[in-house]
């Protein structure tokens, strides 16, 4: 008889197994069917996933490999369809799916738009491992004349997995059986063999671009620089969604609103060629500051940091003490940098040094100069491998960012000025009974002592 401890090494039976998946077409079909089935079976998840697609909040019914005819009468078989009904409102969406490293093709997406328009569908949804900031941002350009009244949306598998995890772990699912179904979908999508595992790495140009940046021979016009800049853009979204899975909040990259994705990637390629660095900021709601990630390809290091404002109304040394007190349990290899009001001068020490001599963080030229802001940073060696396995740039940078947030950022508190104080109330004299007047002299002849005032006998 097997001991109870032996069960730990047994493989759990799965509703959606990844065993035996080999061909990309089979992975695509199983991922499509699994996702659409769970969207129908777990309405809370389905509605959350469709919230950014202009779908009504109603009953969700899903289909795979339905048969339609186009305007010319030819038969067409989309990967899937989603139908949402609410009262008299009916919203219909065709679904096109890619898994693994397969990217969406412009011709195929255009064909889906034609099918949707010919069959009175409201939208087309594409799903692939290409990560975009939102459902309205597309990983490819499509002729807008193809749209008509049909809207085009895109979800990455990583965003789908994030939504499933947040719903299951943080928002909750009211029905226990539905919660179990959603857990099975999460287990399936999280398995690399499903082909829906999310971001696949920095691409085939990563090693050559890293070497060229280190040698100072990289040019912004090099195709590899543009490819790495595009991958970095996707990695930042991948990192944000990953943090969102753990925190249950919407984590967003900090980007200029007016800047197009292509302009952003061009700027990243130029910075990479000029400085050898890639950088991005991620905003966590209610955190003390944005999480900044900087990858230096010349020194092969990654730095994660956060900047917080210095307290006001205190002296310089007390401000430094305020920060160090918050970092009492932080790793000693952190670097603390201080910037000062109305000065370019900065000070910088490792946390281990700052604990021994806090005065070293004051301005050298004028120790009485007020600190304006503190930057806390952690620098580590960059992962060398190309994909996203252990020891890769993607895995190590993600782990470093999460560790930095857990050990440093989430414990920091912004300075809160004290509430304004009212002056004390003026003192009031104590209340007492008014003094009683002295009684008048005793003069009543009937009650007066007859001997009073008489000379003694």
Secondary structure, 3 states (H helix, E strand, C coil): CCCHHHHHHCCCCCCCCCCCCCCHHHHHHHHHHHHHHHHHHCHHHHHHHHHHHCCCCCEEEEEECCCEECCCCCEECCCEEEEEEECCEEEEEEEEECCCCCCCCHHHHHHHHHHHHHCCCCEEEEEECCCCCCCCCCCCCCCHHHCCCCEEEEEEHHHHHHHHHHHHHHHCCCCHHHHHHHHHHHHHHCCHHHCCCCCCCCCCCHHHHHHHHHHCCCCCCCHHHHHHHHHHHHHHHHHHHHHHHHHCCCCEEECCCCCCHHHHHHHHHHHHHHHCEEEEEEECCCCCCCEEEEEECCCCEEEEEEEEECCCCCCHHHHHHHHHHHCCCCCCCCEEEEEECCCCCEEEEEHHHHHHCHHHHCCCCCCCCCEEEEEEEEEEECCCECCCCCCEHHHHHHHHHHHHHHHCHHHCCCCCCCCCCCCCCCCCCCCCCCCCCCCCCCCCCCCCCCCCCCCCC
